[in-house]
Amino acid sequence: MARARTKRKTAGRSKPASRPKPARAAAGSRARPRPIELYYWPTPNGWKISIMLEECRLPYRMIPVNIAAGAQFDPQFLKISPNNRMPAIVDPDGPGGRPISVFESGAILQYLGRKTGRFYPADERKRTDVDQWLMWQMGGLGPMAGQAHHFRLYAPEKIPYAIDRYTNECNRLYGVMNRRLADRPFLAGAYSIADMACVGWASRYQRQGQDMAEFPHLKRWLDTMLARPAVQRGMKLRVEQASKVDMKDPAVQKILFGQRAR
Protein backbone atom coordinates (compact mmCIF):
# COMPACT_ATOMS: atom_id res chain seq x y z
CA MET A 1 0.00 0.00 0.00
CA ALA A 2 1.34 3.41 -0.90
CA ARG A 3 1.49 5.67 2.11
CA ALA A 4 -0.16 9.03 1.54
CA ARG A 5 1.27 11.56 3.91
CA THR A 6 -0.87 14.65 4.34
CA LYS A 7 0.40 18.17 4.74
CA ARG A 8 -1.99 19.76 7.18
CA LYS A 9 -1.85 23.25 5.70
CA THR A 10 -3.89 23.78 2.56
CA ALA A 11 -2.34 25.05 -0.68
CA GLY A 12 -2.93 28.77 -0.85
CA ARG A 13 -3.00 29.17 2.91
CA SER A 14 0.66 28.62 3.74
CA LYS A 15 4.10 29.17 2.32
CA PRO A 16 5.04 26.41 -0.13
CA ALA A 17 7.17 23.71 1.35
CA SER A 18 10.84 24.01 0.45
CA ARG A 19 12.05 21.31 -1.89
CA PRO A 20 14.05 18.63 -0.09
CA LYS A 21 17.65 18.35 -1.26
CA PRO A 22 18.42 15.09 -3.08
CA ALA A 23 19.73 12.56 -0.63
CA ARG A 24 23.07 10.98 -1.49
CA ALA A 25 22.90 7.22 -1.63
CA ALA A 26 25.58 5.26 0.15
CA ALA A 27 28.01 3.45 -2.12
CA GLY A 28 26.44 0.28 -3.48
CA SER A 29 22.94 1.21 -2.28
CA ARG A 30 19.86 2.41 -4.17
CA ALA A 31 18.31 5.71 -3.15
CA ARG A 32 14.76 5.41 -1.88
CA PRO A 33 12.24 7.18 -4.15
CA ARG A 34 11.16 10.52 -2.74
CA PRO A 35 7.41 11.05 -2.29
CA ILE A 36 5.47 12.58 -5.15
CA GLU A 37 3.55 15.69 -4.12
CA LEU A 38 -0.14 15.24 -4.97
CA TYR A 39 -2.18 18.45 -5.04
CA TYR A 40 -5.65 17.10 -4.40
CA TRP A 41 -9.26 17.54 -3.44
CA PRO A 42 -11.61 14.53 -3.06
CA THR A 43 -13.46 14.64 -6.38
CA PRO A 44 -13.68 12.19 -9.31
CA ASN A 45 -10.77 14.01 -10.96
CA GLY A 46 -8.66 13.91 -7.82
CA TRP A 47 -9.38 10.21 -7.36
CA LYS A 48 -7.89 9.38 -10.74
CA ILE A 49 -4.43 10.19 -9.46
CA SER A 50 -4.74 8.86 -5.91
CA ILE A 51 -5.93 5.55 -7.41
CA MET A 52 -2.98 5.39 -9.81
CA LEU A 53 -0.48 6.19 -7.07
CA GLU A 54 -2.00 3.47 -4.90
CA GLU A 55 -2.05 0.95 -7.73
CA CYS A 56 1.62 1.64 -8.49
CA ARG A 57 2.55 1.70 -4.79
CA LEU A 58 4.41 4.94 -5.27
CA PRO A 59 5.16 7.00 -2.16
CA TYR A 60 3.29 10.29 -2.17
CA ARG A 61 2.39 13.22 0.02
CA MET A 62 -1.09 14.64 -0.36
CA ILE A 63 -1.39 18.43 -0.27
CA PRO A 64 -5.02 19.60 -0.04
CA VAL A 65 -6.13 22.30 -2.46
CA ASN A 66 -9.31 23.74 -0.99
CA ILE A 67 -11.13 24.65 -4.20
CA ALA A 68 -14.14 25.86 -2.19
CA ALA A 69 -11.97 28.53 -0.56
CA GLY A 70 -10.11 29.60 -3.71
CA ALA A 71 -6.76 27.93 -2.97
CA GLN A 72 -6.51 26.96 -6.65
CA PHE A 73 -5.82 30.63 -7.47
CA ASP A 74 -2.80 30.92 -5.19
CA PRO A 75 0.21 32.16 -7.23
CA GLN A 76 2.40 29.32 -5.98
CA PHE A 77 -0.15 26.73 -7.05
CA LEU A 78 -0.56 28.40 -10.46
CA LYS A 79 3.13 27.82 -11.10
CA ILE A 80 2.31 24.10 -10.95
CA SER A 81 -1.18 24.18 -12.46
CA PRO A 82 -1.66 27.29 -14.64
CA ASN A 83 -5.28 26.27 -15.39
CA ASN A 84 -6.07 26.69 -11.65
CA ARG A 85 -7.39 23.15 -11.43
CA MET A 86 -6.41 20.18 -9.38
CA PRO A 87 -5.12 17.49 -9.48
CA ALA A 88 -1.50 18.27 -10.14
CA ILE A 89 1.72 16.60 -9.09
CA VAL A 90 5.34 17.44 -8.48
CA ASP A 91 7.68 14.49 -8.91
CA PRO A 92 11.04 15.25 -7.27
CA ASP A 93 12.57 12.32 -9.14
CA GLY A 94 11.49 13.33 -12.62
CA PRO A 95 13.26 12.76 -15.95
CA GLY A 96 17.01 13.07 -15.57
CA GLY A 97 16.62 13.01 -11.80
CA ARG A 98 15.25 16.54 -11.77
CA PRO A 99 11.83 17.64 -10.39
CA ILE A 100 8.94 17.95 -12.80
CA SER A 101 5.42 19.29 -12.31
CA VAL A 102 2.46 17.95 -14.28
CA PHE A 103 -1.11 19.24 -14.43
CA GLU A 104 -4.24 17.82 -16.13
CA SER A 105 -5.34 14.44 -14.81
CA GLY A 106 -4.98 12.62 -18.12
CA ALA A 107 -1.42 13.89 -18.61
CA ILE A 108 -0.57 12.87 -15.04
CA LEU A 109 -1.89 9.34 -15.60
CA GLN A 110 0.15 9.01 -18.79
CA TYR A 111 3.26 10.35 -17.06
CA LEU A 112 2.94 7.95 -14.14
CA GLY A 113 2.26 5.10 -16.56
CA ARG A 114 5.46 5.84 -18.46
CA LYS A 115 7.42 6.35 -15.23
CA THR A 116 6.41 3.01 -13.74
CA GLY A 117 5.72 0.94 -16.85
CA ARG A 118 2.38 -0.06 -15.33
CA PHE A 119 -1.23 0.21 -16.56
CA TYR A 120 -0.06 1.98 -19.74
CA PRO A 121 1.30 -0.52 -22.28
CA ALA A 122 4.46 0.14 -24.27
CA ASP A 123 3.09 -1.61 -27.35
CA GLU A 124 1.85 1.16 -29.65
CA ARG A 125 -1.37 -0.57 -30.71
CA LYS A 126 -2.33 -1.33 -27.11
CA ARG A 127 -1.28 2.13 -25.92
CA THR A 128 -3.40 3.77 -28.60
CA ASP A 129 -6.39 1.79 -27.36
CA VAL A 130 -5.80 3.09 -23.84
CA ASP A 131 -5.24 6.65 -25.09
CA GLN A 132 -8.48 6.84 -27.04
CA TRP A 133 -10.56 5.75 -24.05
CA LEU A 134 -8.66 8.07 -21.75
CA MET A 135 -9.38 10.96 -24.14
CA TRP A 136 -13.00 9.81 -24.34
CA GLN A 137 -13.24 10.27 -20.59
CA MET A 138 -11.42 13.60 -20.60
CA GLY A 139 -13.55 15.06 -23.38
CA GLY A 140 -16.84 13.27 -22.76
CA LEU A 141 -17.71 11.41 -19.58
CA GLY A 142 -16.03 13.81 -17.16
CA PRO A 143 -17.30 17.12 -18.56
CA MET A 144 -20.81 15.84 -19.28
CA ALA A 145 -21.21 14.16 -15.90
CA GLY A 146 -19.87 17.32 -14.26
CA GLN A 147 -22.49 19.40 -16.02
CA ALA A 148 -25.19 16.91 -14.98
CA HIS A 149 -24.06 17.28 -11.36
CA HIS A 150 -24.13 21.04 -11.67
CA PHE A 151 -27.58 21.46 -13.16
CA ARG A 152 -29.19 18.63 -11.21
CA LEU A 153 -27.69 19.45 -7.79
CA TYR A 154 -26.01 22.83 -7.53
CA ALA A 155 -27.51 25.35 -9.94
CA PRO A 156 -29.54 27.97 -8.05
CA GLU A 157 -32.20 27.76 -10.75
CA LYS A 158 -33.66 24.49 -11.99
CA ILE A 159 -33.51 24.63 -15.79
CA PRO A 160 -35.37 21.63 -17.27
CA TYR A 161 -33.65 21.88 -20.66
CA ALA A 162 -30.16 21.83 -19.11
CA ILE A 163 -31.06 18.99 -16.74
CA ASP A 164 -32.47 16.89 -19.58
CA ARG A 165 -29.58 17.73 -21.90
CA TYR A 166 -26.83 16.50 -19.60
CA THR A 167 -28.81 13.65 -18.04
CA ASN A 168 -29.50 12.31 -21.53
CA GLU A 169 -25.89 12.76 -22.60
CA CYS A 170 -24.70 10.79 -19.57
CA ASN A 171 -27.15 8.07 -20.52
CA ARG A 172 -25.71 7.99 -24.05
CA LEU A 173 -22.14 7.82 -22.74
CA TYR A 174 -23.00 4.98 -20.36
CA GLY A 175 -24.49 3.17 -23.35
CA VAL A 176 -21.16 3.56 -25.15
CA MET A 177 -19.32 2.08 -22.16
CA ASN A 178 -21.84 -0.72 -21.82
CA ARG A 179 -21.38 -1.80 -25.44
CA ARG A 180 -17.60 -1.57 -25.15
CA LEU A 181 -17.56 -3.74 -22.03
CA ALA A 182 -19.86 -6.42 -23.45
CA ASP A 183 -16.96 -8.55 -24.69
CA ARG A 184 -13.97 -7.46 -22.59
CA PRO A 185 -13.29 -7.01 -18.85
CA PHE A 186 -11.94 -3.46 -19.08
CA LEU A 187 -12.18 -0.56 -21.51
CA ALA A 188 -8.92 -1.32 -23.32
CA GLY A 189 -9.03 -5.06 -22.68
CA ALA A 190 -6.53 -5.12 -19.80
CA TYR A 191 -6.90 -2.94 -16.72
CA SER A 192 -5.39 0.48 -17.45
CA ILE A 193 -5.32 4.18 -16.67
CA ALA A 194 -8.44 4.55 -18.84
CA ASP A 195 -10.45 2.59 -16.28
CA MET A 196 -8.99 4.61 -13.42
CA ALA A 197 -10.03 7.80 -15.18
CA CYS A 198 -13.65 6.66 -15.50
CA VAL A 199 -14.44 4.92 -12.23
CA GLY A 200 -14.89 8.01 -10.05
CA TRP A 201 -17.40 9.56 -12.40
CA ALA A 202 -19.24 6.30 -13.03
CA SER A 203 -19.52 5.69 -9.29
CA ARG A 204 -21.68 8.82 -9.10
CA TYR A 205 -24.25 7.57 -11.61
CA GLN A 206 -27.18 8.25 -9.27
CA ARG A 207 -26.26 11.96 -9.12
CA GLN A 208 -26.41 11.93 -12.90
CA GLY A 209 -29.93 10.49 -12.91
CA GLN A 210 -28.94 7.06 -14.23
CA ASP A 211 -30.24 3.56 -13.49
CA MET A 212 -27.33 1.12 -13.61
CA ALA A 213 -29.77 -1.74 -14.23
CA GLU A 214 -29.98 -0.46 -17.82
CA PHE A 215 -26.26 -1.14 -18.30
CA PRO A 216 -25.40 -4.67 -17.08
CA HIS A 217 -21.90 -4.81 -18.58
CA LEU A 218 -21.06 -1.40 -17.16
CA LYS A 219 -22.41 -2.48 -13.77
CA ARG A 220 -20.20 -5.58 -13.80
CA TRP A 221 -17.18 -3.40 -14.62
CA LEU A 222 -18.06 -0.86 -11.92
CA ASP A 223 -18.48 -3.58 -9.29
CA THR A 224 -15.11 -5.04 -10.29
CA MET A 225 -13.43 -1.66 -10.13
CA LEU A 226 -14.86 -0.72 -6.74
CA ALA A 227 -13.71 -4.07 -5.33
CA ARG A 228 -10.05 -3.37 -6.09
CA PRO A 229 -8.19 -2.50 -2.86
CA ALA A 230 -6.13 0.27 -4.48
CA VAL A 231 -9.26 1.86 -5.94
CA GLN A 232 -10.87 1.77 -2.52
CA ARG A 233 -7.82 3.39 -0.91
CA GLY A 234 -7.60 6.04 -3.60
CA MET A 235 -11.27 6.98 -3.33
CA LYS A 236 -11.14 7.03 0.47
CA LEU A 237 -8.30 9.54 0.59
CA ARG A 238 -10.02 12.14 2.72
CA VAL A 239 -9.57 15.84 3.35
CA GLU A 240 -11.20 17.00 6.56
CA GLN A 241 -12.08 20.45 5.21
CA ALA A 242 -14.02 18.94 2.31
CA SER A 243 -16.64 17.44 4.61
CA LYS A 244 -17.40 20.93 5.95
CA VAL A 245 -18.04 22.60 2.59
CA ASP A 246 -21.61 23.82 2.01
CA MET A 247 -22.17 23.61 -1.73
CA LYS A 248 -25.30 25.78 -1.37
CA ASP A 249 -23.30 28.66 0.11
CA PRO A 250 -23.38 31.54 -2.42
CA ALA A 251 -19.77 32.41 -1.59
CA VAL A 252 -18.66 28.85 -2.37
CA GLN A 253 -20.69 28.77 -5.56
CA LYS A 254 -19.15 32.06 -6.69
CA ILE A 255 -15.66 30.62 -6.28
CA LEU A 256 -16.48 27.32 -7.99
CA PHE A 257 -18.88 28.45 -10.70
CA GLY A 258 -18.50 32.20 -11.18
CA GLN A 259 -14.89 32.67 -12.24
CA ARG A 260 -13.78 34.70 -15.24
CA ALA A 261 -10.35 35.42 -16.69
CA ARG A 262 -7.89 36.94 -14.26
VENBEL-V905142 format. One record per pair of residues at least 4 apart in sequence whose C-alpha atoms are under 8 Angstrom apart, sorted by sequence separation. I is the first residue (numbers start at 1). J is the second residue. D is the distance in whole Angstrom. If there is no record, write none. Layout:
i:I j:J d:D
i:I j:J d:D
This chain:
i:9 j:13 d:7
i:10 j:14 d:7
i:25 j:29 d:6
i:26 j:30 d:8
i:42 j:46 d:6
i:43 j:47 d:6
i:44 j:48 d:7
i:45 j:49 d:8
i:46 j:50 d:7
i:47 j:51 d:6
i:48 j:52 d:6
i:49 j:53 d:6
i:50 j:54 d:6
i:51 j:55 d:6
i:52 j:56 d:6
i:53 j:57 d:6
i:54 j:58 d:7
i:66 j:70 d:7
i:67 j:71 d:6
i:70 j:74 d:8
i:73 j:77 d:7
i:74 j:78 d:6
i:75 j:79 d:7
i:76 j:80 d:7
i:77 j:81 d:6
i:78 j:82 d:4
i:81 j:85 d:6
i:93 j:97 d:5
i:94 j:98 d:5
i:95 j:99 d:8
i:103 j:107 d:7
i:104 j:108 d:6
i:105 j:109 d:6
i:106 j:110 d:6
i:107 j:111 d:6
i:108 j:112 d:6
i:109 j:113 d:6
i:110 j:114 d:6
i:111 j:115 d:6
i:112 j:116 d:6
i:113 j:117 d:5
i:114 j:118 d:7
i:117 j:121 d:7
i:122 j:126 d:8
i:123 j:127 d:6
i:124 j:128 d:6
i:125 j:129 d:6
i:126 j:130 d:7
i:127 j:131 d:6
i:128 j:132 d:6
i:129 j:133 d:7
i:130 j:134 d:6
i:131 j:135 d:6
i:132 j:136 d:6
i:133 j:137 d:6
i:134 j:138 d:6
i:135 j:139 d:6
i:136 j:140 d:5
i:137 j:141 d:5
i:138 j:142 d:6
i:139 j:143 d:6
i:140 j:144 d:6
i:141 j:145 d:6
i:142 j:146 d:6
i:143 j:147 d:6
i:144 j:148 d:6
i:145 j:149 d:6
i:146 j:150 d:6
i:147 j:151 d:6
i:148 j:152 d:6
i:149 j:153 d:6
i:150 j:154 d:5
i:151 j:155 d:5
i:159 j:163 d:6
i:160 j:164 d:6
i:161 j:165 d:6
i:162 j:166 d:6
i:163 j:167 d:6
i:164 j:168 d:6
i:165 j:169 d:6
i:166 j:170 d:6
i:167 j:171 d:6
i:168 j:172 d:6
i:169 j:173 d:6
i:170 j:174 d:6
i:171 j:175 d:6
i:172 j:176 d:6
i:173 j:177 d:6
i:174 j:178 d:6
i:175 j:179 d:6
i:176 j:180 d:6
i:177 j:181 d:6
i:178 j:182 d:6
i:180 j:184 d:7
i:181 j:185 d:6
i:184 j:188 d:8
i:185 j:189 d:6
i:186 j:190 d:6
i:187 j:191 d:8
i:188 j:192 d:7
i:191 j:195 d:7
i:192 j:196 d:7
i:193 j:197 d:6
i:194 j:198 d:7
i:195 j:199 d:6
i:196 j:200 d:8
i:198 j:202 d:6
i:199 j:203 d:6
i:200 j:204 d:7
i:201 j:205 d:7
i:204 j:208 d:7
i:205 j:209 d:7
i:206 j:210 d:5
i:211 j:215 d:8
i:212 j:216 d:7
i:215 j:219 d:6
i:216 j:220 d:6
i:217 j:221 d:6
i:218 j:222 d:6
i:219 j:223 d:6
i:220 j:224 d:6
i:221 j:225 d:6
i:222 j:226 d:6
i:223 j:227 d:6
i:224 j:228 d:7
i:227 j:231 d:7
i:228 j:232 d:6
i:229 j:233 d:6
i:230 j:234 d:6
i:231 j:235 d:6
i:232 j:236 d:6
i:233 j:237 d:6
i:238 j:242 d:8
i:239 j:243 d:7
i:240 j:244 d:7
i:241 j:245 d:7
i:248 j:252 d:7
i:249 j:253 d:6
i:250 j:254 d:6
i:251 j:255 d:6
i:252 j:256 d:6
i:253 j:257 d:5
i:254 j:258 d:5
i:255 j:259 d:6
i:9 j:14 d:6
i:11 j:16 d:8
i:25 j:30 d:6
i:26 j:31 d:8
i:41 j:46 d:6
i:42 j:47 d:6
i:53 j:58 d:5
i:66 j:71 d:5
i:67 j:72 d:6
i:72 j:77 d:6
i:73 j:78 d:6
i:77 j:82 d:8
i:78 j:83 d:7
i:81 j:86 d:7
i:92 j:97 d:8
i:93 j:98 d:6
i:94 j:99 d:5
i:95 j:100 d:7
i:102 j:107 d:7
i:103 j:108 d:6
i:113 j:118 d:5
i:117 j:122 d:8
i:121 j:126 d:6
i:122 j:127 d:6
i:135 j:140 d:8
i:136 j:141 d:7
i:137 j:142 d:6
i:138 j:143 d:7
i:149 j:154 d:7
i:150 j:155 d:6
i:158 j:163 d:8
i:181 j:186 d:6
i:184 j:189 d:5
i:185 j:190 d:7
i:186 j:191 d:6
i:187 j:192 d:8
i:205 j:210 d:5
i:206 j:211 d:7
i:226 j:231 d:6
i:227 j:232 d:7
i:247 j:252 d:6
i:248 j:253 d:7
i:253 j:258 d:7
i:254 j:259 d:7
i:25 j:31 d:5
i:40 j:46 d:6
i:53 j:59 d:8
i:65 j:71 d:6
i:66 j:72 d:7
i:71 j:77 d:8
i:72 j:78 d:7
i:78 j:84 d:6
i:92 j:98 d:6
i:93 j:99 d:6
i:94 j:100 d:5
i:102 j:108 d:6
i:113 j:119 d:6
i:114 j:120 d:7
i:121 j:127 d:5
i:152 j:158 d:7
i:181 j:187 d:6
i:185 j:191 d:8
i:186 j:192 d:8
i:188 j:194 d:7
i:205 j:211 d:7
i:212 j:218 d:8
i:213 j:219 d:7
i:225 j:231 d:7
i:226 j:232 d:6
i:246 j:252 d:7
i:247 j:253 d:7
i:24 j:31 d:7
i:53 j:60 d:7
i:65 j:72 d:6
i:77 j:84 d:7
i:81 j:88 d:6
i:92 j:99 d:4
i:93 j:100 d:8
i:113 j:120 d:5
i:120 j:127 d:6
i:151 j:158 d:7
i:180 j:187 d:7
i:187 j:194 d:7
i:205 j:212 d:7
i:212 j:219 d:6
i:23 j:31 d:7
i:80 j:88 d:7
i:91 j:99 d:5
i:92 j:100 d:7
i:151 j:159 d:7
i:187 j:195 d:6
i:80 j:89 d:8
i:90 j:99 d:7
i:91 j:100 d:5
i:186 j:195 d:7
i:80 j:90 d:8
i:90 j:100 d:6
i:91 j:101 d:6
i:110 j:120 d:7
i:120 j:130 d:7
i:177 j:187 d:8
i:73 j:84 d:6
i:90 j:101 d:4
i:151 j:162 d:6
i:152 j:163 d:6
i:38 j:50 d:8
i:72 j:84 d:5
i:89 j:101 d:6
i:90 j:102 d:6
i:151 j:163 d:6
i:72 j:85 d:6
i:88 j:101 d:7
i:89 j:102 d:5
i:72 j:86 d:7
i:88 j:102 d:6
i:89 j:103 d:7
i:88 j:103 d:4
i:148 j:163 d:6
i:87 j:103 d:7
i:88 j:104 d:7
i:86 j:103 d:7
i:87 j:104 d:7
i:88 j:105 d:7
i:85 j:103 d:8
i:86 j:104 d:7
i:87 j:105 d:6
i:148 j:166 d:5
i:85 j:104 d:8
i:86 j:105 d:8
i:89 j:108 d:7
i:147 j:166 d:6
i:148 j:167 d:6
i:203 j:222 d:7
i:88 j:108 d:7
i:202 j:222 d:7
i:65 j:86 d:7
i:80 j:101 d:6
i:81 j:102 d:7
i:145 j:166 d:7
i:36 j:58 d:8
i:38 j:60 d:7
i:40 j:62 d:7
i:80 j:102 d:7
i:81 j:103 d:5
i:144 j:166 d:6
i:145 j:167 d:8
i:148 j:170 d:8
i:35 j:58 d:7
i:36 j:59 d:6
i:37 j:60 d:6
i:38 j:61 d:6
i:39 j:62 d:6
i:40 j:63 d:6
i:41 j:64 d:6
i:80 j:103 d:7
i:81 j:104 d:8
i:199 j:222 d:7
i:35 j:59 d:5
i:36 j:60 d:4
i:37 j:61 d:5
i:38 j:62 d:5
i:39 j:63 d:5
i:40 j:64 d:5
i:41 j:65 d:6
i:34 j:59 d:7
i:35 j:60 d:4
i:36 j:61 d:6
i:37 j:62 d:6
i:38 j:63 d:6
i:39 j:64 d:6
i:40 j:65 d:6
i:41 j:66 d:7
i:144 j:169 d:7
i:145 j:170 d:6
i:33 j:59 d:7
i:34 j:60 d:8
i:35 j:61 d:6
i:37 j:63 d:7
i:39 j:65 d:6
i:41 j:67 d:7
i:144 j:170 d:6
i:199 j:225 d:7
i:199 j:226 d:8
i:11 j:39 d:8
i:106 j:134 d:7
i:106 j:135 d:8
i:141 j:170 d:7
i:106 j:138 d:7
i:141 j:173 d:7
i:140 j:173 d:8
i:182 j:217 d:6
i:186 j:221 d:7
i:196 j:231 d:8
i:200 j:235 d:8
i:181 j:217 d:6
i:185 j:221 d:7
i:178 j:215 d:6
i:181 j:218 d:6
i:49 j:87 d:7
i:170 j:208 d:7
i:178 j:216 d:7
i:179 j:217 d:8
i:171 j:210 d:7
i:178 j:217 d:5
i:46 j:86 d:7
i:170 j:210 d:8
i:175 j:215 d:7
i:178 j:218 d:5
i:181 j:221 d:7
i:45 j:86 d:8
i:46 j:87 d:5
i:167 j:208 d:6
i:174 j:215 d:7
i:177 j:218 d:6
i:45 j:87 d:7
i:167 j:209 d:6
i:167 j:210 d:8
i:174 j:218 d:7
i:41 j:86 d:7
i:40 j:86 d:6
i:41 j:87 d:7
i:39 j:86 d:6
i:40 j:87 d:5
i:39 j:87 d:5
i:40 j:88 d:7
i:38 j:87 d:7
i:39 j:88 d:5
i:38 j:88 d:6
i:39 j:89 d:6
i:2 j:53 d:7
i:38 j:89 d:5
i:2 j:54 d:5
i:11 j:63 d:7
i:37 j:89 d:5
i:38 j:90 d:7
i:1 j:54 d:6
i:10 j:63 d:7
i:11 j:64 d:6
i:12 j:65 d:7
i:36 j:89 d:7
i:37 j:90 d:5
i:2 j:56 d:8
i:7 j:61 d:7
i:9 j:63 d:8
i:10 j:64 d:5
i:11 j:65 d:5
i:36 j:90 d:6
i:37 j:91 d:6
i:133 j:187 d:7
i:153 j:207 d:8
i:2 j:57 d:4
i:3 j:58 d:8
i:4 j:59 d:7
i:5 j:60 d:7
i:6 j:61 d:6
i:7 j:62 d:6
i:8 j:63 d:8
i:9 j:64 d:8
i:10 j:65 d:6
i:11 j:66 d:7
i:36 j:91 d:5
i:133 j:188 d:7
i:152 j:207 d:8
i:1 j:57 d:6
i:2 j:58 d:6
i:3 j:59 d:6
i:4 j:60 d:5
i:5 j:61 d:4
i:6 j:62 d:5
i:7 j:63 d:5
i:8 j:64 d:8
i:10 j:66 d:6
i:35 j:91 d:7
i:36 j:92 d:7
i:49 j:105 d:7
i:142 j:198 d:8
i:145 j:201 d:7
i:152 j:208 d:7
i:2 j:59 d:5
i:3 j:60 d:7
i:4 j:61 d:5
i:5 j:62 d:6
i:6 j:63 d:6
i:7 j:64 d:7
i:35 j:92 d:7
i:48 j:105 d:7
i:52 j:109 d:7
i:130 j:187 d:8
i:137 j:194 d:8
i:141 j:198 d:7
i:2 j:60 d:7
i:3 j:61 d:8
i:4 j:62 d:6
i:6 j:64 d:8
i:12 j:70 d:8
i:13 j:71 d:7
i:34 j:92 d:7
i:130 j:188 d:5
i:149 j:207 d:6
i:12 j:71 d:4
i:34 j:93 d:7
i:46 j:105 d:8
i:49 j:108 d:7
i:129 j:188 d:6
i:134 j:193 d:7
i:142 j:201 d:7
i:148 j:207 d:8
i:149 j:208 d:6
i:11 j:71 d:6
i:12 j:72 d:7
i:16 j:76 d:7
i:33 j:93 d:7
i:45 j:105 d:7
i:49 j:109 d:7
i:52 j:112 d:8
i:56 j:116 d:7
i:134 j:194 d:5
i:137 j:197 d:7
i:141 j:201 d:7
i:148 j:208 d:6
i:10 j:71 d:7
i:11 j:72 d:8
i:12 j:73 d:7
i:48 j:109 d:8
i:133 j:194 d:6
i:134 j:195 d:8
i:137 j:198 d:6
i:12 j:74 d:5
i:56 j:118 d:7
i:126 j:188 d:8
i:130 j:192 d:7
i:11 j:74 d:7
i:12 j:75 d:8
i:130 j:193 d:7
i:131 j:194 d:7
i:134 j:197 d:7
i:145 j:208 d:6
i:12 j:76 d:7
i:130 j:194 d:6
i:12 j:77 d:7
i:11 j:77 d:7
i:119 j:191 d:6
i:120 j:192 d:6
i:119 j:192 d:4
i:120 j:193 d:6
i:119 j:193 d:6
i:113 j:193 d:8
i:110 j:193 d:8
i:109 j:193 d:6
i:106 j:197 d:8
i:154 j:247 d:7
i:154 j:248 d:7
i:52 j:193 d:7
i:52 j:196 d:7
i:51 j:196 d:7
i:48 j:196 d:6
i:48 j:197 d:5
i:48 j:198 d:8
i:45 j:197 d:8
i:48 j:200 d:7
i:47 j:200 d:7
i:44 j:199 d:8
i:45 j:200 d:7
i:44 j:200 d:4
i:43 j:200 d:8
i:44 j:201 d:6
i:55 j:230 d:5
i:64 j:239 d:7
i:66 j:241 d:8
i:54 j:230 d:5
i:55 j:231 d:7
i:66 j:242 d:7
i:54 j:231 d:8
i:68 j:245 d:7
i:51 j:230 d:6
i:54 j:233 d:7
i:51 j:231 d:5
i:54 j:234 d:6
i:51 j:232 d:8
i:53 j:234 d:8
i:51 j:233 d:7
i:52 j:234 d:8
i:51 j:234 d:4
i:69 j:252 d:7
i:50 j:234 d:5
i:51 j:235 d:7
i:68 j:252 d:5
i:49 j:234 d:8
i:50 j:235 d:7
i:68 j:253 d:8
i:70 j:255 d:6
i:48 j:234 d:8
i:69 j:255 d:7
i:70 j:256 d:8
i:47 j:234 d:6
i:50 j:237 d:7
i:68 j:255 d:6
i:47 j:235 d:5
i:67 j:255 d:8
i:68 j:256 d:6
i:67 j:256 d:7
i:42 j:235 d:8
i:42 j:237 d:7
i:42 j:238 d:6
i:42 j:239 d:7
i:41 j:239 d:7
i:42 j:242 d:7
i:41 j:242 d:8
i:1 j:230 d:8
